[in-house]
Amino acid sequence: MKKYNFGAGPSILPQEVMKATADACVEFQGMGLSLMEISHRTKEFQAVIDEAQDLFKELLGIPEGYSVLFLGGGASTQFCMVPFNLLEKKAAYLNTGVWAKKALKEAKLFGEVVRC
């Protein structure tokens, strides 16, 4: 029987996606290397990123003029990375609870924070 994970973290993937991913981890597009072994600066890897961005934009209806960012780390890491990379002078944060308070605290290290 197939198990299903409905948790907040990683979730199930279709079998065909897992198979394609496993194959790319051994041999990617006839390069003689896996996807994990090629440089993130190669045209082949850039094509993977470009396609993923396009698919996110299509799936989520993200309009032209907006970017999709792929950032490493979990949620707590993003509390630091987002203001470090995007906060220039001032940012508004909506305080909705425990996680928002953590994000607010980190953002204050990088600029002025307005609590809403």
ABEGO torsion letter per residue (X at the ends): XBBBBABABBBBBBAAAAAAAAAAAABBGGAGBBAAABBAABAAAAAAAAAAAAAAAAAAGBBBGBBBBBBBEBAAAAAAAAAAAABAABBBBBBAEAAAAAAAAAAAAAEBBBBX
